[in-house]
Amino acid sequence: MAGISSGALTGVMVILALAFAIVSPYVEAQSAAPAPPPTSDGTSIDQGIAYVLMLVALMLTYLIHPLDASSSYSFF
C-alpha cells in the first residue's frame, strides 16, 4: 500500500460507505402490489345514457320551439 495515500484511501472508504448506506435499505424492499383490475358498477353507463337522452330532449325542444313561436295562437 505504499502507492496509495492515506487521504485517497479514506475518500474511497467514505464513498463506499455512502453507496452502501444508500443501497442497503432497498435490499429488503418488497415489490409493489399489482393494482386491482377496474370494475364497472354500471353507473358510468347509466350516466352516459342520461346524457344522450338529455341531448335528444334538447334537440327536440329546439326543433319544436320555432313551430310554437310561428303559430298564429294568441295566449292573451
C-alpha atoms as a printed R data frame, in Angstrom:
   type eleno elety resid chain resno        x      y       z
1  ATOM     1    CA   MET     A     1    0.000  0.000   0.000
2  ATOM     2    CA   ALA     A     2    2.955  2.276  -0.468
3  ATOM     3    CA   GLY     A     3    1.461  3.803  -3.646
4  ATOM     4    CA   ILE     A     4   -1.916  4.864  -2.151
5  ATOM     5    CA   SER     A     5   -2.021  7.862   0.175
6  ATOM     6    CA   SER     A     6   -3.999  7.850   3.390
7  ATOM     7    CA   GLY     A     7   -6.337 10.615   2.158
8  ATOM     8    CA   ALA     A     8   -7.208  8.734  -1.024
9  ATOM     9    CA   LEU     A     9   -7.914  5.548   0.922
10 ATOM    10    CA   THR     A    10  -10.159  7.487   3.303
11 ATOM    11    CA   GLY     A    11  -12.020  9.049   0.361
12 ATOM    12    CA   VAL     A    12  -12.619  5.657  -1.241
13 ATOM    13    CA   MET     A    13  -13.875  4.244   2.058
14 ATOM    14    CA   VAL     A    14  -16.252  7.203   2.514
15 ATOM    15    CA   ILE     A    15  -17.654  6.763  -0.999
16 ATOM    16    CA   LEU     A    16  -18.143  3.022  -0.455
17 ATOM    17    CA   ALA     A    17  -19.820  3.644   2.910
18 ATOM    18    CA   LEU     A    18  -22.209  6.176   1.362
19 ATOM    19    CA   ALA     A    19  -23.036  3.826  -1.508
20 ATOM    20    CA   PHE     A    20  -23.705  1.001   0.952
21 ATOM    21    CA   ALA     A    21  -25.879  3.268   3.124
22 ATOM    22    CA   ILE     A    22  -27.943  4.312   0.114
23 ATOM    23    CA   VAL     A    23  -28.368  0.825  -1.383
24 ATOM    24    CA   SER     A    24  -28.842 -1.287   1.753
25 ATOM    25    CA   PRO     A    25  -32.461 -0.204   2.569
26 ATOM    26    CA   TYR     A    26  -33.580 -1.381  -0.873
27 ATOM    27    CA   VAL     A    27  -32.272 -4.923  -0.382
28 ATOM    28    CA   GLU     A    28  -35.216 -5.955   1.788
29 ATOM    29    CA   ALA     A    29  -37.820 -3.865  -0.018
30 ATOM    30    CA   GLN     A    30  -40.929 -5.647  -1.247
31 ATOM    31    CA   SER     A    31  -42.174 -5.243  -4.766
32 ATOM    32    CA   ALA     A    32  -45.249 -3.118  -5.249
33 ATOM    33    CA   ALA     A    33  -48.555 -4.958  -5.243
34 ATOM    34    CA   PRO     A    34  -50.328 -5.014  -8.595
35 ATOM    35    CA   ALA     A    35  -53.291 -2.713  -8.919
36 ATOM    36    CA   PRO     A    36  -56.687 -4.391  -8.852
37 ATOM    37    CA   PRO     A    37  -58.479 -4.550 -12.190
38 ATOM    38    CA   PRO     A    38  -61.003 -1.762 -12.737
39 ATOM    39    CA   THR     A    39  -64.598 -2.734 -12.131
40 ATOM    40    CA   SER     A    40  -67.647 -1.051 -13.559
41 ATOM    41    CA   ASP     A    41  -70.776 -0.956 -11.442
42 ATOM    42    CA   GLY     A    42  -72.884  0.406 -14.274
43 ATOM    43    CA   THR     A    43  -73.157  3.975 -13.015
44 ATOM    44    CA   SER     A    44  -70.975  5.353 -15.801
45 ATOM    45    CA   ILE     A    45  -73.126  3.561 -18.380
46 ATOM    46    CA   ASP     A    46  -76.289  4.955 -16.780
47 ATOM    47    CA   GLN     A    47  -74.777  8.434 -16.764
48 ATOM    48    CA   GLY     A    48  -73.892  8.146 -20.456
49 ATOM    49    CA   ILE     A    49  -77.438  7.109 -21.323
50 ATOM    50    CA   ALA     A    50  -78.788 10.033 -19.286
51 ATOM    51    CA   TYR     A    51  -76.573 12.494 -21.189
52 ATOM    52    CA   VAL     A    52  -77.736 11.113 -24.541
53 ATOM    53    CA   LEU     A    53  -81.389 11.380 -23.502
54 ATOM    54    CA   MET     A    54  -80.863 14.964 -22.313
55 ATOM    55    CA   LEU     A    55  -79.285 15.893 -25.654
56 ATOM    56    CA   VAL     A    56  -82.199 14.305 -27.526
57 ATOM    57    CA   ALA     A    57  -84.653 16.272 -25.374
58 ATOM    58    CA   LEU     A    58  -82.715 19.484 -26.014
59 ATOM    59    CA   MET     A    59  -82.695 18.898 -29.776
60 ATOM    60    CA   LEU     A    60  -86.423 18.166 -29.794
61 ATOM    61    CA   THR     A    61  -87.056 21.326 -27.787
62 ATOM    62    CA   TYR     A    62  -85.154 23.456 -30.300
63 ATOM    63    CA   LEU     A    63  -86.900 21.765 -33.223
64 ATOM    64    CA   ILE     A    64  -90.402 22.142 -31.767
65 ATOM    65    CA   HIS     A    65  -89.960 25.647 -30.326
66 ATOM    66    CA   PRO     A    66  -89.791 27.503 -33.685
67 ATOM    67    CA   LEU     A    67  -93.067 25.832 -34.649
68 ATOM    68    CA   ASP     A    68  -94.637 27.168 -31.441
69 ATOM    69    CA   ALA     A    69  -93.287 30.677 -31.971
70 ATOM    70    CA   SER     A    70  -94.510 30.941 -35.547
71 ATOM    71    CA   SER     A    71  -98.058 29.747 -34.830
72 ATOM    72    CA   SER     A    72 -100.975 32.119 -35.045
73 ATOM    73    CA   TYR     A    73 -102.100 31.461 -31.469
74 ATOM    74    CA   SER     A    74 -102.611 34.387 -29.158
75 ATOM    75    CA   PHE     A    75 -102.429 33.435 -25.499
76 ATOM    76    CA   PHE     A    76 -103.608 36.774 -24.051
